[in-house]
Amino acid sequence: MAEIGPLRLANFIDHFFYSVLELDALEIINFPHPTLRHPSKPITRVDSELQQIVTEMFDLMYKAKGIGLAANQVNLPLQMFVINLAAEKGKGEEMVFINPVVSAPKGSAEANEGCLSLAGVEAMVSRPDQIHVSAYDLSGRPIDQTFKGFLARVIQHEYDHIKGVMFIDRISASEKRLIEGEIEEFELEFEAARAAGTIGSDEEITRYIKDIEKRYCS
């Protein structure tokens, strides 16, 4: 087992012993699913299954025509997100951020934002125009870089996700009033899905979260 900073790259034997945990089929979960509000924990191991999860996250993101997707948006409470501003497989640059820390914000800019977990809902959000990011990529190599402009905004949006924060938490009261009806529709759809048994209870989701954290965050 190799070590790169705090991130352990698990070998085949590690993967064999941990493969008894079955992950739910990956899909983008919608607001107000509880995992979206769960502050994610740092990843301490990367095995072949997590590498496959990253591949699937990119595929889901492209299918939804998105440019960023956080792990908890696919019901995984992990400090990880993927980005490709081209929003298309085979184009642009695929970026993976593991255990990111955002610091040194500078400037301010306002722009329209949306979210794959609130598809179709958009609002103006003010964020720093420049940030510094420390993280790891999927190979365990450190990322230590300053980002500006649109990419900095996307990173901050996804970073919020792994902290349990959504873009609707950062909009003005007037903006929130404009989207109240759309938000209510998502809430009603969630309750209907839970009543139909397609979404587990809070207790079941909590148990699932703890299982994932035990595997990747301890």
Secondary structure, 3 states (H helix, E strand, C coil): CEEECCEEECCHHHHHHHCCCCCCCCCCCCCCCHHHHCCCECCCEECHHHHHHHHHHHHHHHHCCCCEEEHHHHCCCECEEEECCCCCCCCCCCEEEEEEEEEEEECCEEEEECCHHHCCCCEEEEECCEEEEEEECCCCCEEEEEEEHHHHHHHHHHHHHHCCCCHHHHCCHHHHHHCHHHHHHHHHHHHHHHHCCCCCCHHHHHHHHHHHHHHHCC
